[in-house]
Amino acid sequence: MKEGFIDVTGGKVWYIIHNEQATGIPLLILHGGPGSSSYSLQGLKDLAIDRPVVLYDQLGCGKSDRPDDDSLWTLDRFVEEVGQVRKELGLNKVHILGHSWGTTLAAAYYFSDPKGISSIIFSSPCLSAPLWEKDQKKNLTLLPLEIQETIRSCEENGTTDTPAFQKAIEVFNDHFVCRLKPYPEPLKQGKHFRNPHVYQLMWGPSEFTVQGNLKAFDCTEQLPQISIPTLYTCGRYDEATPESTEYFSSRTPNASFHVFEKSAHMAYIEEPEQYRQVMNKFLVVIDK
């Protein structure tokens, strides 16, 4: 295990490499958010059977620097950051696994610089902000009416920072983010690594209405350009709905699709053993 810091545009980012000496193609993991961290994904070190597994905290969160410069919180700069991490760590040939916002970043990075990328895993993908927003509004209709009304009224009145809104969001999360009870410790402990400011600037105050600078992001029309093996996964009850995930897969040549039947958005925590099996099976076939 090796860890350290890398200079990127705007500051330093923290990284960790598991099984650095392994000879298989390295796996680079892009965490969710934006403004979250790699903390809850640390269990994916178990994928480092015969390959290095690299995790890092994107600038602004986790153990990385948190510069006070709002010009840094753009998709283009995060794409640049991925390239800087790859270059510094010598990841000339690499698999990329993105989760949630990490899939937005993985796709944008691939379309900017696909050289040396052996495969992409889109785990609970967000590849279209407008479609994500549409899906969350649909998910909202599956919740009790009082929860729906609280979320709608708080958004309309700009009171998404109130306890009432937070309690309603907890109900939403229990259905579509992580269905485990009690709530897993990695998710509890990872909260202090987040940077809500980055999330709000890039996405907005809630999942349901995209107001940040990612509002127009949609790479659906570019998906047929992906020429490498691609795996799409999601949970049966995921925010990243099975319908939308399968749609993305259908537009991608040489893609496969898997649903984790007992999971919402955190299959790597909700069904960790099966998640690792699915990832390993996909990666091993490509390495051959």
C-alpha positions in Angstrom: 0.0 0.0 0.0 1.3 3.4 -1.0 -0.2 6.8 -0.4 0.8 10.4 -0.9 -0.2 13.7 -2.6 -0.1 14.8 -6.2 0.1 18.4 -7.5 -2.9 19.2 -9.7 -4.4 22.5 -10.9 -5.5 24.3 -7.8 -3.8 22.3 -5.1 -2.8 18.8 -4.0 -4.9 15.7 -4.1 -4.4 12.6 -1.8 -4.1 9.2 -3.3 -3.7 5.6 -2.2 -2.5 2.6 -4.2 -3.3 -1.0 -3.1 -1.0 -3.8 -4.3 1.2 -1.4 -6.3 3.6 -4.2 -7.4 0.9 -6.3 -9.1 1.4 -6.8 -12.8 -2.2 -6.5 -14.0 -3.6 -3.4 -15.6 -4.3 -0.9 -12.8 -7.8 0.1 -11.8 -8.4 3.8 -11.2 -11.5 4.6 -9.2 -13.4 7.9 -9.5 -15.6 8.6 -6.5 -19.0 10.2 -6.4 -20.2 13.7 -5.4 -19.2 16.1 -6.7 -17.6 17.1 -3.4 -17.7 13.7 -1.8 -14.6 11.5 -1.2 -13.2 8.0 -1.8 -13.8 7.1 1.9 -16.8 4.8 1.4 -15.1 3.1 -1.6 -12.1 1.8 0.4 -13.6 -1.7 0.4 -12.8 -1.8 -3.3 -9.2 -2.4 -2.3 -10.2 -6.1 -2.4 -10.2 -5.8 -6.2 -6.4 -5.6 -6.0 -6.0 -9.3 -6.4 -3.6 -9.2 -9.4 -3.7 -5.5 -10.2 -3.0 -2.2 -8.5 -6.2 -0.4 -7.3 -5.8 3.4 -7.2 -8.2 5.7 -5.3 -7.9 9.4 -4.8 -9.9 12.2 -3.2 -10.7 14.8 -5.8 -9.6 18.4 -5.1 -11.9 20.1 -2.6 -12.8 17.0 -0.5 -11.6 14.1 1.6 -7.9 14.4 2.5 -7.1 16.6 -0.5 -6.7 20.4 -0.4 -9.8 22.6 -0.1 -8.9 25.8 -1.9 -11.3 28.8 -1.6 -11.6 29.4 -5.4 -14.9 28.7 -7.0 -13.4 28.8 -10.5 -11.9 25.4 -9.8 -15.3 23.6 -9.5 -16.0 22.8 -13.1 -16.1 19.6 -15.1 -13.3 20.6 -17.3 -10.9 21.1 -14.4 -11.8 17.8 -12.8 -11.2 16.1 -16.2 -7.8 17.8 -16.3 -7.2 16.5 -12.7 -7.8 12.9 -13.8 -5.1 13.3 -16.5 -2.7 14.8 -14.0 -3.2 11.9 -11.6 -2.7 9.4 -14.4 0.5 11.1 -15.5 2.0 11.4 -12.0 1.3 7.8 -11.2 2.4 6.4 -14.5 -1.0 4.9 -15.4 -0.3 4.6 -19.1 -2.7 1.7 -19.4 -5.6 1.7 -17.1 -9.2 0.6 -16.3 -11.5 3.3 -15.0 -14.3 2.7 -12.5 -16.6 5.6 -11.9 -19.4 5.7 -9.4 -22.3 8.2 -9.6 -20.8 11.6 -10.4 -17.6 9.6 -11.0 -19.2 8.2 -14.1 -19.9 11.8 -15.3 -16.2 12.5 -14.9 -15.1 9.1 -16.4 -17.2 9.8 -19.5 -16.0 13.3 -19.9 -12.4 12.2 -19.5 -12.8 9.4 -22.0 -14.2 11.7 -24.6 -11.4 14.1 -24.1 -8.4 11.7 -24.0 -9.2 8.0 -24.6 -5.6 6.9 -25.0 -4.6 4.0 -22.8 -8.0 3.3 -21.3 -8.6 -0.4 -21.5 -12.2 -0.4 -20.2 -14.7 1.7 -18.3 -17.1 0.7 -15.6 -20.1 3.0 -15.1 -21.4 2.2 -11.7 -24.8 3.8 -10.9 -24.2 6.2 -13.8 -25.2 9.9 -14.2 -24.5 10.5 -17.9 -27.3 13.0 -18.4 -28.2 15.6 -15.9 -31.7 16.3 -17.4 -32.5 12.5 -17.4 -31.2 12.2 -13.8 -33.5 15.0 -12.7 -36.4 13.5 -14.5 -35.8 10.1 -12.8 -35.6 11.7 -9.3 -38.9 13.4 -9.8 -40.3 10.1 -10.8 -38.7 8.4 -7.8 -40.2 11.1 -5.6 -43.7 10.0 -6.6 -43.1 6.6 -5.0 -42.7 8.2 -1.5 -45.4 9.1 1.0 -47.3 12.2 0.0 -46.1 14.3 3.0 -42.5 13.6 2.0 -43.2 14.6 -1.5 -44.9 17.9 -0.4 -42.1 18.7 2.0 -39.4 18.3 -0.6 -41.3 20.2 -3.3 -42.2 23.1 -0.9 -38.7 23.4 0.4 -37.3 23.6 -3.1 -39.9 26.2 -4.1 -39.3 28.3 -1.0 -35.5 28.0 -0.9 -35.6 26.3 2.5 -33.5 23.2 1.6 -31.3 23.9 4.6 -34.1 23.2 7.2 -34.5 20.1 9.4 -37.8 19.3 7.7 -36.1 19.0 4.3 -33.2 17.0 5.8 -35.7 14.5 7.4 -37.5 14.2 4.1 -34.2 13.5 2.3 -33.4 10.8 4.8 -36.6 9.0 3.7 -35.6 9.4 0.1 -32.1 8.1 0.8 -33.5 5.1 2.7 -35.4 4.1 -0.5 -33.0 5.1 -3.3 -29.4 5.6 -1.9 -28.8 2.9 0.7 -31.4 0.5 2.0 -29.3 -1.1 4.8 -30.4 -0.8 8.4 -28.6 0.2 10.5 -26.9 2.8 8.2 -23.4 1.5 7.3 -20.5 3.0 9.3 -18.4 3.8 6.2 -21.2 6.1 5.1 -21.6 7.7 8.5 -17.9 8.2 9.0 -17.4 9.5 5.5 -19.7 12.5 6.0 -17.0 14.8 7.4 -14.9 14.2 4.3 -17.5 15.9 2.0 -17.6 19.4 0.8 -21.2 20.5 0.3 -20.1 23.8 -1.3 -18.7 22.0 -4.3 -21.8 19.9 -4.7 -24.1 22.9 -4.5 -22.1 24.9 -7.0 -21.9 22.1 -9.5 -25.2 20.4 -8.9 -27.5 22.4 -6.6 -29.2 22.2 -3.2 -30.8 18.9 -3.9 -30.9 15.8 -6.1 -34.3 16.8 -7.7 -33.5 20.0 -9.6 -30.2 20.6 -11.2 -29.2 24.2 -10.7 -25.4 24.1 -10.8 -22.9 24.2 -13.7 -23.6 20.5 -14.6 -27.2 21.4 -15.5 -26.7 20.9 -19.2 -24.4 17.9 -19.1 -25.6 15.1 -21.3 -23.2 12.7 -23.2 -26.0 10.4 -24.4 -25.4 11.2 -28.0 -21.6 10.4 -27.6 -22.0 7.0 -26.1 -21.9 5.2 -29.5 -18.3 6.6 -29.8 -17.1 4.4 -26.9 -14.9 1.8 -28.6 -13.7 -0.1 -25.5 -15.3 -2.8 -23.3 -17.8 -1.1 -21.0 -19.8 -2.3 -18.0 -22.9 -0.6 -16.7 -24.3 -1.5 -13.3 -26.9 -0.2 -10.9 -29.1 -1.3 -8.0 -32.7 -2.4 -8.5 -33.8 0.6 -6.4 -31.1 3.0 -7.5 -31.3 6.7 -8.1 -29.6 5.7 -11.3 -32.6 3.8 -12.4 -32.3 0.4 -14.1 -34.3 1.8 -17.0 -31.9 4.7 -17.7 -28.8 2.6 -17.0 -29.9 0.0 -19.5 -30.7 2.7 -22.0 -27.1 4.1 -21.7 -25.8 0.5 -22.1 -27.9 0.0 -25.3 -26.3 3.1 -26.9 -22.8 1.8 -26.2 -21.1 -0.7 -28.5 -19.5 -3.7 -26.7 -21.3 -2.9 -23.4 -22.8 -5.2 -20.8 -25.3 -4.4 -18.1 -25.9 -5.8 -14.6 -28.5 -5.0 -11.9 -27.8 -5.7 -8.2 -31.2 -6.9 -7.1 -30.9 -6.0 -3.4 -29.3 -2.6 -3.7 -30.0 1.0 -4.2 -27.2 3.5 -5.1 -24.5 1.9 -3.0 -24.2 -1.7 -4.3 -20.5 -1.8 -3.3 -21.7 -1.5 0.3 -25.1 -3.1 0.1 -23.9 -6.2 -1.8 -20.1 -6.0 -1.5 -19.3 -9.6 -2.3 -21.4 -9.8 -5.4 -20.2 -6.3 -6.5 -16.6 -7.4 -6.3 -17.4 -10.6 -8.2 -19.1 -8.7 -11.0 -16.2 -6.3 -11.3 -13.5 -8.9 -11.2 -15.2 -11.1 -13.8 -15.4 -8.1 -16.2 -11.8 -7.0 -15.6 -10.3 -10.5 -15.8 -11.9 -11.2 -19.2 -10.4 -7.9 -20.6 -7.0 -8.5 -19.2 -6.8 -11.9 -21.1 
